[in-house]
Amino acid sequence: MLSALAVSGYTLPLPTLAGGADARSEGPRTDVFAKLAKLSATQTKARVELKEQRDKFKALFEQARELATDPNELQELAEALRSRELEAATILVPQIEQLRKNLASPKGNADTPLIRSWRRLAEESLEIGITWLELYQDLQIRLFKLAADLRSTSEPGSGVLSTADEVDEHLRRLMAK
């Protein structure tokens, strides 16, 4: 079975989010266009890294599903993933908040071709950062569900009470004990 240490083999370094405040700073036009070109290249790299991370997490889940025998191991794997997500969040969340702040600023709403280009890069970076964290959360949910499914077949569970009469009957039995 996969150990919690396996998570490190399936996580990539965090992407660099493009579109920060320095990208929209005024200066000589050639410098601004060079910055936009550099940000665009950073953006493209981040999109590729996001797809690679998605593919790695998909492979991790498939491997976990194939090798899953113990729900506790799956839960440990999900918890290890949660730790990695928290580490990623300490880096990405401040960048995400800064991008949101920059996009909401009056200068970020100016209607010039340059600002529109910067704004598009910043919006895409915002989406990449959020999606990166969502990949962690999605895989955790899938692993916890897989663990719960394994438990439901191997461990006795509580019954499902789907009508008011069943709930009443259940409560009467509890009170009688």
PyRosetta script that sets phi, psi and omega in degrees:
from pyrosetta import init, pose_from_sequence

init()
pose = pose_from_sequence("MLSALAVSGYTLPLPTLAGGADARSEGPRTDVFAKLAKLSATQTKARVELKEQRDKFKALFEQARELATDPNELQELAEALRSRELEAATILVPQIEQLRKNLASPKGNADTPLIRSWRRLAEESLEIGITWLELYQDLQIRLFKLAADLRSTSEPGSGVLSTADEVDEHLRRLMAK")
pose.set_psi(1, 155.7)
pose.set_omega(1, 176.6)
pose.set_phi(2, -70.4)
pose.set_psi(2, 136.5)
pose.set_omega(2, 175.7)
pose.set_phi(3, -95.4)
pose.set_psi(3, 169.6)
pose.set_omega(3, 178.2)
pose.set_phi(4, -62.5)
pose.set_psi(4, -24.8)
pose.set_omega(4, 178.0)
pose.set_phi(5, -67.8)
pose.set_psi(5, -21.1)
pose.set_omega(5, -179.0)
pose.set_phi(6, -64.3)
pose.set_psi(6, -23.1)
pose.set_omega(6, -178.3)
pose.set_phi(7, -57.8)
pose.set_psi(7, -39.5)
pose.set_omega(7, -177.7)
pose.set_phi(8, -63.3)
pose.set_psi(8, -28.0)
pose.set_omega(8, 177.6)
pose.set_phi(9, -75.8)
pose.set_psi(9, -12.5)
pose.set_omega(9, -177.4)
pose.set_phi(10, -112.0)
pose.set_psi(10, 4.7)
pose.set_omega(10, 178.7)
pose.set_phi(11, -111.9)
pose.set_psi(11, 136.3)
pose.set_omega(11, 178.9)
pose.set_phi(12, -95.5)
pose.set_psi(12, 160.8)
pose.set_omega(12, 172.3)
pose.set_phi(13, -60.3)
pose.set_psi(13, 150.7)
pose.set_omega(13, -177.5)
pose.set_phi(14, -66.5)
pose.set_psi(14, 147.0)
pose.set_omega(14, 179.4)
pose.set_phi(15, -75.0)
pose.set_psi(15, 159.8)
pose.set_omega(15, 171.9)
pose.set_phi(16, -91.0)
pose.set_psi(16, 124.3)
pose.set_omega(16, -179.2)
pose.set_phi(17, -88.4)
pose.set_psi(17, 125.6)
pose.set_omega(17, -178.2)
pose.set_phi(18, -88.4)
pose.set_psi(18, 162.7)
pose.set_omega(18, 172.8)
pose.set_phi(19, 99.0)
pose.set_psi(19, 23.2)
pose.set_omega(19, 179.0)
pose.set_phi(20, -70.3)
pose.set_psi(20, -179.0)
pose.set_omega(20, -175.3)
pose.set_phi(21, -62.0)
pose.set_psi(21, -36.0)
pose.set_omega(21, -177.4)
pose.set_phi(22, -66.3)
pose.set_psi(22, -19.6)
pose.set_omega(22, -177.9)
pose.set_phi(23, -71.1)
pose.set_psi(23, -27.6)
pose.set_omega(23, -177.3)
pose.set_phi(24, -102.2)
pose.set_psi(24, 8.2)
pose.set_omega(24, -179.6)
pose.set_phi(25, -66.7)
pose.set_psi(25, 147.4)
pose.set_omega(25, 179.9)
pose.set_phi(26, -77.5)
pose.set_psi(26, 152.7)
pose.set_omega(26, 179.6)
pose.set_phi(27, 175.0)
pose.set_psi(27, -171.0)
pose.set_omega(27, 176.5)
pose.set_phi(28, -57.5)
pose.set_psi(28, 140.8)
pose.set_omega(28, -174.9)
pose.set_phi(29, -57.8)
pose.set_psi(29, -37.2)
pose.set_omega(29, -179.4)
pose.set_phi(30, -66.0)
pose.set_psi(30, -35.5)
pose.set_omega(30, 177.2)
pose.set_phi(31, -65.8)
pose.set_psi(31, -40.7)
pose.set_omega(31, -178.7)
pose.set_phi(32, -65.8)
pose.set_psi(32, -42.3)
pose.set_omega(32, 179.3)
pose.set_phi(33, -67.5)
pose.set_psi(33, -34.8)
pose.set_omega(33, 176.6)
pose.set_phi(34, -65.9)
pose.set_psi(34, -40.4)
pose.set_omega(34, 177.2)
pose.set_phi(35, -62.7)
pose.set_psi(35, -43.9)
pose.set_omega(35, 179.3)
pose.set_phi(36, -62.7)
pose.set_psi(36, -39.6)
pose.set_omega(36, 178.4)
pose.set_phi(37, -64.4)
pose.set_psi(37, -41.8)
pose.set_omega(37, 178.8)
pose.set_phi(38, -65.6)
pose.set_psi(38, -42.3)
pose.set_omega(38, 178.1)
pose.set_phi(39, -63.7)
pose.set_psi(39, -38.0)
pose.set_omega(39, 178.4)
pose.set_phi(40, -64.3)
pose.set_psi(40, -40.7)
pose.set_omega(40, 177.3)
pose.set_phi(41, -65.5)
pose.set_psi(41, -40.4)
pose.set_omega(41, 176.8)
pose.set_phi(42, -62.4)
pose.set_psi(42, -40.4)
pose.set_omega(42, 179.5)
pose.set_phi(43, -62.6)
pose.set_psi(43, -45.1)
pose.set_omega(43, 179.5)
pose.set_phi(44, -61.9)
pose.set_psi(44, -43.0)
pose.set_omega(44, 178.6)
pose.set_phi(45, -63.0)
pose.set_psi(45, -41.4)
pose.set_omega(45, 179.9)
pose.set_phi(46, -64.7)
pose.set_psi(46, -38.5)
pose.set_omega(46, 177.5)
pose.set_phi(47, -63.6)
pose.set_psi(47, -42.0)
pose.set_omega(47, 178.3)
pose.set_phi(48, -63.8)
pose.set_psi(48, -43.7)
pose.set_omega(48, 178.8)
pose.set_phi(49, -63.1)
pose.set_psi(49, -37.6)
pose.set_omega(49, 178.2)
pose.set_phi(50, -62.5)
pose.set_psi(50, -43.3)
pose.set_omega(50, 178.2)
pose.set_phi(51, -65.1)
pose.set_psi(51, -41.0)
pose.set_omega(51, 178.1)
pose.set_phi(52, -62.0)
pose.set_psi(52, -41.6)
pose.set_omega(52, 179.3)
pose.set_phi(53, -64.7)
pose.set_psi(53, -41.7)
pose.set_omega(53, 177.9)
pose.set_phi(54, -59.8)
pose.set_psi(54, -44.6)
pose.set_omega(54, 179.9)
pose.set_phi(55, -64.7)
pose.set_psi(55, -40.2)
pose.set_omega(55, 179.0)
pose.set_phi(56, -65.0)
pose.set_psi(56, -42.1)
pose.set_omega(56, 178.9)
pose.set_phi(57, -67.4)
pose.set_psi(57, -35.2)
pose.set_omega(57, 176.3)
pose.set_phi(58, -63.5)
pose.set_psi(58, -43.2)
pose.set_omega(58, 178.7)
pose.set_phi(59, -64.6)
pose.set_psi(59, -39.9)
pose.set_omega(59, 178.3)
pose.set_phi(60, -62.1)
pose.set_psi(60, -43.9)
pose.set_omega(60, 179.7)
pose.set_phi(61, -65.1)
pose.set_psi(61, -43.3)
pose.set_omega(61, 179.4)
pose.set_phi(62, -61.0)
pose.set_psi(62, -42.1)
pose.set_omega(62, 178.7)
pose.set_phi(63, -66.2)
pose.set_psi(63, -41.3)
pose.set_omega(63, 178.3)
pose.set_phi(64, -62.8)
pose.set_psi(64, -40.4)
pose.set_omega(64, -179.6)
pose.set_phi(65, -66.2)
pose.set_psi(65, -39.5)
pose.set_omega(65, 179.5)
pose.set_phi(66, -69.0)
pose.set_psi(66, -38.2)
pose.set_omega(66, -174.6)
pose.set_phi(67, -96.3)
pose.set_psi(67, -3.2)
pose.set_omega(67, -173.6)
pose.set_phi(68, -64.2)
pose.set_psi(68, 119.7)
pose.set_omega(68, 173.5)
pose.set_phi(69, -129.5)
pose.set_psi(69, -28.6)
pose.set_omega(69, -176.8)
pose.set_phi(70, -120.0)
pose.set_psi(70, 118.7)
pose.set_omega(70, 179.2)
pose.set_phi(71, -59.6)
pose.set_psi(71, -31.2)
pose.set_omega(71, -179.9)
pose.set_phi(72, -65.9)
pose.set_psi(72, -35.4)
pose.set_omega(72, 177.2)
pose.set_phi(73, -65.8)
pose.set_psi(73, -40.2)
pose.set_omega(73, 177.6)
pose.set_phi(74, -64.4)
pose.set_psi(74, -38.7)
pose.set_omega(74, 178.9)
pose.set_phi(75, -66.2)
pose.set_psi(75, -41.4)
pose.set_omega(75, 177.1)
pose.set_phi(76, -62.4)
pose.set_psi(76, -39.4)
pose.set_omega(76, 178.0)
pose.set_phi(77, -62.8)
pose.set_psi(77, -43.7)
pose.set_omega(77, 178.5)
pose.set_phi(78, -64.3)
pose.set_psi(78, -38.4)
pose.set_omega(78, 179.6)
pose.set_phi(79, -69.9)
pose.set_psi(79, -35.8)
pose.set_omega(79, 175.5)
pose.set_phi(80, -65.1)
pose.set_psi(80, -38.5)
pose.set_omega(80, 177.1)
pose.set_phi(81, -64.6)
pose.set_psi(81, -37.6)
pose.set_omega(81, 177.4)
pose.set_phi(82, -61.6)
pose.set_psi(82, -40.4)
pose.set_omega(82, 177.3)
pose.set_phi(83, -61.2)
pose.set_psi(83, -43.2)
pose.set_omega(83, 178.4)
pose.set_phi(84, -65.6)
pose.set_psi(84, -36.6)
pose.set_omega(84, 178.0)
pose.set_phi(85, -63.4)
pose.set_psi(85, -42.6)
pose.set_omega(85, 179.5)
pose.set_phi(86, -63.1)
pose.set_psi(86, -38.7)
pose.set_omega(86, 176.2)
pose.set_phi(87, -62.7)
pose.set_psi(87, -44.3)
pose.set_omega(87, 179.3)
pose.set_phi(88, -64.9)
pose.set_psi(88, -38.7)
pose.set_omega(88, -178.4)
pose.set_phi(89, -65.0)
pose.set_psi(89, -34.0)
pose.set_omega(89, 179.3)
pose.set_phi(90, -64.1)
pose.set_psi(90, -24.5)
pose.set_omega(90, 179.1)
pose.set_phi(91, -94.0)
pose.set_psi(91, -44.8)
pose.set_omega(91, -173.3)
pose.set_phi(92, -78.8)
pose.set_psi(92, -37.0)
pose.set_omega(92, -175.7)
pose.set_phi(93, -60.8)
pose.set_psi(93, -45.2)
pose.set_omega(93, 176.6)
pose.set_phi(94, -60.6)
pose.set_psi(94, -36.4)
pose.set_omega(94, 177.5)
pose.set_phi(95, -67.1)
pose.set_psi(95, -40.7)
pose.set_omega(95, 178.6)
pose.set_phi(96, -62.6)
pose.set_psi(96, -45.3)
pose.set_omega(96, 179.7)
pose.set_phi(97, -63.6)
pose.set_psi(97, -39.0)
pose.set_omega(97, 178.3)
pose.set_phi(98, -65.5)
pose.set_psi(98, -41.4)
pose.set_omega(98, 177.4)
pose.set_phi(99, -62.0)
pose.set_psi(99, -42.4)
pose.set_omega(99, 178.3)
pose.set_phi(100, -62.5)
pose.set_psi(100, -41.8)
pose.set_omega(100, 179.3)
pose.set_phi(101, -64.1)
pose.set_psi(101, -44.1)
pose.set_omega(101, 179.1)
pose.set_phi(102, -63.3)
pose.set_psi(102, -40.5)
pose.set_omega(102, -179.7)
pose.set_phi(103, -67.9)
pose.set_psi(103, -29.5)
pose.set_omega(103, -179.7)
pose.set_phi(104, -83.9)
pose.set_psi(104, -13.2)
pose.set_omega(104, -176.7)
pose.set_phi(105, -70.0)
pose.set_psi(105, 154.3)
pose.set_omega(105, 178.8)
pose.set_phi(106, -59.0)
pose.set_psi(106, -38.5)
pose.set_omega(106, 179.4)
pose.set_phi(107, -65.4)
pose.set_psi(107, -32.0)
pose.set_omega(107, 178.6)
pose.set_phi(108, -72.9)
pose.set_psi(108, -14.1)
pose.set_omega(108, 179.9)
pose.set_phi(109, -102.1)
pose.set_psi(109, 3.2)
pose.set_omega(109, 178.3)
pose.set_phi(110, -61.2)
pose.set_psi(110, 145.5)
pose.set_omega(110, -176.2)
pose.set_phi(111, -104.5)
pose.set_psi(111, 73.0)
pose.set_omega(111, 174.3)
pose.set_phi(112, -123.2)
pose.set_psi(112, 156.1)
pose.set_omega(112, 179.8)
pose.set_phi(113, -57.3)
pose.set_psi(113, -38.2)
pose.set_omega(113, -179.4)
pose.set_phi(114, -65.0)
pose.set_psi(114, -47.7)
pose.set_omega(114, -179.8)
pose.set_phi(115, -67.3)
pose.set_psi(115, -37.4)
pose.set_omega(115, 177.0)
pose.set_phi(116, -61.6)
pose.set_psi(116, -40.3)
pose.set_omega(116, 177.7)
pose.set_phi(117, -64.1)
pose.set_psi(117, -47.1)
pose.set_omega(117, 178.6)
pose.set_phi(118, -60.8)
pose.set_psi(118, -43.4)
pose.set_omega(118, -177.4)
pose.set_phi(119, -60.5)
pose.set_psi(119, -43.2)
pose.set_omega(119, 179.7)
pose.set_phi(120, -61.9)
pose.set_psi(120, -43.3)
pose.set_omega(120, 177.8)
pose.set_phi(121, -62.6)
pose.set_psi(121, -42.9)
pose.set_omega(121, -179.8)
pose.set_phi(122, -65.3)
pose.set_psi(122, -41.1)
pose.set_omega(122, 178.7)
pose.set_phi(123, -64.0)
pose.set_psi(123, -41.3)
pose.set_omega(123, 178.1)
pose.set_phi(124, -65.7)
pose.set_psi(124, -40.3)
pose.set_omega(124, 177.6)
pose.set_phi(125, -63.0)
pose.set_psi(125, -41.2)
pose.set_omega(125, 177.2)
pose.set_phi(126, -58.4)
pose.set_psi(126, -46.1)
pose.set_omega(126, 179.2)
pose.set_phi(127, -64.7)
pose.set_psi(127, -39.3)
pose.set_omega(127, 178.7)
pose.set_phi(128, -63.5)
pose.set_psi(128, -45.2)
pose.set_omega(128, 179.9)
pose.set_phi(129, -61.5)
pose.set_psi(129, -44.9)
pose.set_omega(129, 179.9)
pose.set_phi(130, -66.5)
pose.set_psi(130, -44.8)
pose.set_omega(130, -179.2)
pose.set_phi(131, -63.5)
pose.set_psi(131, -36.2)
pose.set_omega(131, 179.2)
pose.set_phi(132, -58.7)
pose.set_psi(132, -46.7)
pose.set_omega(132, 179.0)
pose.set_phi(133, -68.2)
pose.set_psi(133, -35.1)
pose.set_omega(133, 178.4)
pose.set_phi(134, -65.5)
pose.set_psi(134, -31.1)
pose.set_omega(134, 177.0)
pose.set_phi(135, -60.2)
pose.set_psi(135, -43.2)
pose.set_omega(135, 177.3)
pose.set_phi(136, -61.0)
pose.set_psi(136, -47.5)
pose.set_omega(136, -176.9)
pose.set_phi(137, -64.8)
pose.set_psi(137, -41.4)
pose.set_omega(137, -179.9)
pose.set_phi(138, -62.3)
pose.set_psi(138, -45.0)
pose.set_omega(138, -180.0)
pose.set_phi(139, -65.4)
pose.set_psi(139, -39.1)
pose.set_omega(139, 177.0)
pose.set_phi(140, -59.7)
pose.set_psi(140, -45.9)
pose.set_omega(140, -180.0)
pose.set_phi(141, -60.8)
pose.set_psi(141, -44.2)
pose.set_omega(141, -179.6)
pose.set_phi(142, -64.2)
pose.set_psi(142, -38.9)
pose.set_omega(142, 178.9)
pose.set_phi(143, -69.3)
pose.set_psi(143, -42.2)
pose.set_omega(143, 176.9)
pose.set_phi(144, -62.5)
pose.set_psi(144, -39.9)
pose.set_omega(144, 178.8)
pose.set_phi(145, -66.2)
pose.set_psi(145, -42.4)
pose.set_omega(145, 177.7)
pose.set_phi(146, -60.5)
pose.set_psi(146, -41.8)
pose.set_omega(146, 177.5)
pose.set_phi(147, -63.7)
pose.set_psi(147, -42.4)
pose.set_omega(147, 179.3)
pose.set_phi(148, -64.9)
pose.set_psi(148, -39.9)
pose.set_omega(148, 177.9)
pose.set_phi(149, -63.0)
pose.set_psi(149, -40.7)
pose.set_omega(149, 177.6)
pose.set_phi(150, -65.0)
pose.set_psi(150, -39.9)
pose.set_omega(150, 178.8)
pose.set_phi(151, -64.9)
pose.set_psi(151, -37.5)
pose.set_omega(151, -177.1)
pose.set_phi(152, -66.3)
pose.set_psi(152, -25.2)
pose.set_omega(152, 178.3)
pose.set_phi(153, -89.6)
pose.set_psi(153, -23.0)
pose.set_omega(153, -175.4)
pose.set_phi(154, -108.8)
pose.set_psi(154, -18.5)
pose.set_omega(154, -177.6)
pose.set_phi(155, -122.2)
pose.set_psi(155, 143.9)
pose.set_omega(155, 178.2)
pose.set_phi(156, -68.7)
pose.set_psi(156, 138.2)
pose.set_omega(156, 179.7)
pose.set_phi(157, -114.5)
pose.set_psi(157, 179.0)
pose.set_omega(157, 176.6)
pose.set_phi(158, -86.1)
pose.set_psi(158, 154.3)
pose.set_omega(158, 180.0)
pose.set_phi(159, -72.4)
pose.set_psi(159, 163.9)
pose.set_omega(159, 178.2)
pose.set_phi(160, -97.0)
pose.set_psi(160, 128.3)
pose.set_omega(160, 178.0)
pose.set_phi(161, -105.9)
pose.set_psi(161, 107.4)
pose.set_omega(161, -172.9)
pose.set_phi(162, -109.1)
pose.set_psi(162, -8.9)
pose.set_omega(162, 177.9)
pose.set_phi(163, -125.5)
pose.set_psi(163, 162.9)
pose.set_omega(163, 179.4)
pose.set_phi(164, -64.4)
pose.set_psi(164, -35.9)
pose.set_omega(164, 179.0)
pose.set_phi(165, -64.3)
pose.set_psi(165, -40.1)
pose.set_omega(165, 178.6)
pose.set_phi(166, -64.7)
pose.set_psi(166, -39.4)
pose.set_omega(166, 178.1)
pose.set_phi(167, -64.5)
pose.set_psi(167, -45.9)
pose.set_omega(167, 178.2)
pose.set_phi(168, -58.4)
pose.set_psi(168, -47.0)
pose.set_omega(168, -179.6)
pose.set_phi(169, -61.5)
pose.set_psi(169, -42.4)
pose.set_omega(169, 178.9)
pose.set_phi(170, -62.2)
pose.set_psi(170, -44.6)
pose.set_omega(170, 179.8)
pose.set_phi(171, -65.8)
pose.set_psi(171, -37.5)
pose.set_omega(171, 177.2)
pose.set_phi(172, -62.6)
pose.set_psi(172, -42.4)
pose.set_omega(172, 179.0)
pose.set_phi(173, -64.5)
pose.set_psi(173, -38.9)
pose.set_omega(173, 177.7)
pose.set_phi(174, -65.1)
pose.set_psi(174, -40.7)
pose.set_omega(174, -179.1)
pose.set_phi(175, -68.4)
pose.set_psi(175, -32.5)
pose.set_omega(175, -178.9)
pose.set_phi(176, -71.3)
pose.set_psi(176, -24.5)
pose.set_omega(176, -178.7)
pose.set_phi(177, -74.2)
pose.dump_pdb("model.pdb")
